[in-house]
Amino acid sequence: MPVGRAKTSDLIRTEEPDAVSPAFVDRRSRKKSHRSIHRRAIWTVDSTPRTIRWGFEPCWSSGYSNMSAHKESSSKTPLRQIRAVYDDTTIRVYQAYPDAIADAALTYGTFVSPPFKMERMTWIKPSFLWMMYRSGWAQKDAGQSRILAIDISREGFEWAIAHSCPSHPSDSMSPEEWLHVKQNAPVRIQWDPERDLLLQPQAHRAIQIGLSKQAVDLYVKEWIQRITDVTPLAQGIHALVAKGDLESARSLLPVERPYGVDA
């Protein structure tokens, strides 16, 4: 396998801040050597952008918006909330790529460089519909023609949250403070309006997580457990939306639940 393993302890910084294709490679059986990282990046929930400080609390909130009762429940969904497909050990994120990167990832069970570029920030998205908005249902351009569902370890996902900073500084933060925060945080967090089946913006937000530096190494070499090509699912849902059959389209959506852990 062209991609080697790296220990989390060697890479982390010590400073503070069924249309689904069956084609996938399961790496869940591999033994892991993660160490639990309990530090959490905390910022105020109702400020935009968020002001970062360090502590020992989770940075997401609870509650759930059911797509089948979207109009009624969307107003009850917290402004910022992590919603995802997950189980006891993994959480699913989405990325869109061209054929070369997608095919290599499906073959090896992780991203391979080249064609994947390890030196670039890579954004992962737990929201299926936000991924559809970003990629135009996998039709926006050739670089986003394949939609991959990537199941990563929950420990890795929580490490990313714990070592993150907002994608933009707060008004009260000086340029020097912002530079220090960015230099010591390998992960960026951004909250964008969630999307509905018509890809229209909603009042509540969906999280986007940008991985850079050692976070990319951990993502590629340790966190990824399974990669599935869900492009056929995206195409099938889009075809139903185009016909106006929203009920059938909605029934095919991945069931995303609110995600949270104990501090």
N, C-alpha and C positions, 0 to 999 in steps of 0.2 A: 504493500500500500504506500503510495508516494507521500502521504502526509503522516508525520510523526506525532507522538504524544508528548505533552508537556505537563508537568505538575503545576497545579494551581499555586502552590506555595512558592514555586520558582518565578511566577509571573506577576503576582499581585503586588501592588504598591503598598508600602507601609505608611506613607504620608496620609493625612486627611484629604479630604478632597483632593344513492350510491353511484353516482356518476364519477366517483373518484377512481382515478386510474390505479390499478393494482401495482404499478411499478414503484417500488420503494426498497430501500435497504435498511434493515433493522439492526441498530448497534446497541440496543438496550441491554444485551446480555454481557457487554464488556464490563470488567471490574473497574470501578472508579476509585480515585484516591483524593477526592475533594476534601478540603477542610471547610467547616462551616464558618462563614463570615457573617457576623451579626451586626456590624455597623450599618446604619441606615442613613441615607441622605434625606433630610427633612426640609421642606419648605412650606410656607403658608399656603393653604388650600385655595383661598379666594383672592390671591393677588396674581396679576398678570404683567410681566413675567414673575415667576416665583422667586422669593429671596431664600437663598440656601443657608442652612446651618446644619451642624452635625449632631446626631443624637442616636437614640436607640428605639425608634418607633417606626412602624410601617408608614409608607407615604402614599397609600391608596385608601379609598373609602369603600363602604359597603353599599349594597342595594343592587337591583337588577331590572333592566328593561327587557321585557319579553316582546320579540318582534311581532308576534301574533296579536298583540294588543298595543301596538306601537304608539298610536296617538294618545291613548289614555296614560300609558306608563312613562313615555319619554320625558314628560314634565317632572316626573318623580325621580328620575335617574340623577344621581349626583353629577355636578358639573364635570368633575374629573374622577374617573373610575376605571380601573383595569378590568376588562372583561375578556375572557379567553376560553378556549377549549383546553381542558387539562384533566389530569388524573392524579394519583398519589405521588407520582415520580416525575412527570413531564408536563410541560406547558407548550402549546402550539403557537408558533408565530409564522408569518407569511413574508415571502419576498418574491419579486418578479425579476426574471433574468432572460437573456437570449438563449437560444438552443445550446450553444457550446458550453456555457456555464451550467445550465440545467442538466444536460446529458451527463456531464462529468460528475456532478454532484450525486445524481441518481445511481451512477455506476459504482462510485466509491463510498457512498454513504456520508459524505461530507464535501465541503467545497475544496477544489483542487486549484493550486496556483502554479502556473497559469492554467486556465484563463481567468480564474478569480483573482482579484487584486487584494492581497493581504494588507497593503500599505494604505488603502483607502478606507474611510469610514463607511460602514455598511449599516443600513437601517432595517430593523425588524419590527413587525407590526402584528399584534395579537388580533386585531379586528379584520375579519374577512371582508366586510363591506368597504372598509377604508382602503384595503388593498385593491378592491375592484375599482374604486374611485381613482386611485393613484395610477393604475395600469389601464384604465378604460376597458375593463372586462378583458384584459390581456390583448387588447386590440390597438392600444395607443401608438405603439411603435415596436420595431423588431427587438429592441432591447428589453421589452417587458412582455414578450409573447408567451412566456411560460410562467405559470404560477406554482410556486413550491410551498407546501405546508411542511414546516420544519419543527419537529418535536424536540425540544431541548430540555435538559434537566431543570427541575424547579430550583435546585441549588444554584445553578448557573444564572438563571433568570434573576433570582434574588440578589446574587452577587452584583449583577449589572445595576439593579436599582440602588443597591447600597453604595456603589461607587460612581454615582451619576451626579450631574449638575444640570440645571435648566439650559436650554439652547440659547437663551438670551439673558443678559444681566438685568437685575432690577434697577430701578431709577436711583436707588440709594447707594448702589455699588460703584466704587471708584474704578477707573480703568486698571489700576494696579491690583485691586482686589479681584476683579474679574479675570485678569490674566493668571493670577495665582490659582483661582478656582479651576479654570480651564486646564491648566498645566497638570493639575493633580487629580483630575477626573477623566478617566478614559471612556466615559459614557455620557451621552447627551440625552436629555428627556425633552420631548416636545408634545404638547397637547393640541390637537387639531379637531375641528368639528367632526363628530361622527356622521356617517352617511346612512341613508335609507336605501331601499331597493332601487329607487330612481336616482340614487347618488346625490340626493339633495342634502345640504348641511342640516344637522340637528342642533338642538340647544346644548346637549351635553357633548363631552369631548372624548376622543380616543387617543390612547398613548402611542407615540412613536419613540423607538429607542435606537439611538445611534451608537454603534460600537466602533471604537478606534483603539490603536496601540495594543496593549496586552489583552484587552477585551476581545479583539478579533481573533487572536491566537487561541484564547480559551474557548471561544464560540466554535471555531473550526476544529480544534484538536481534542476538546473534551466535552463541551456541552451538548453537541448535536447527537441525538440518539436515533433519529429516523427522519428520512426525507421522502415525501410523497408528492407526486405530480398531480395537482388538483386542477390543472387547466381544463380538462373535460367538464369538471363540476362547474367552473366559472362559465364556460361556454353554454352549458345546459341551462343554468339559471338565467343567463343573459337572454337566451332565446325565448324563454317563458316571459321574461319582463317585456321583451320586444312585442310579444303577442298580446300583452295586457293581462296575462294570467298571473297576477301577483300572488294569489293564494298558493298556487302550485310552486311558484318560485320560492316563496317564503318557506315552504315545507322542506326545501332542500338545503336551506342555510345551515351552516354549522351552529350548534347550540353553544353559545358563549355565555359563561356564568361569571359573576363577579369573583375576582381573585384577591386573596389576602392571606397573610401569614401572621403568626404571633411574633411580637417584637422580641 
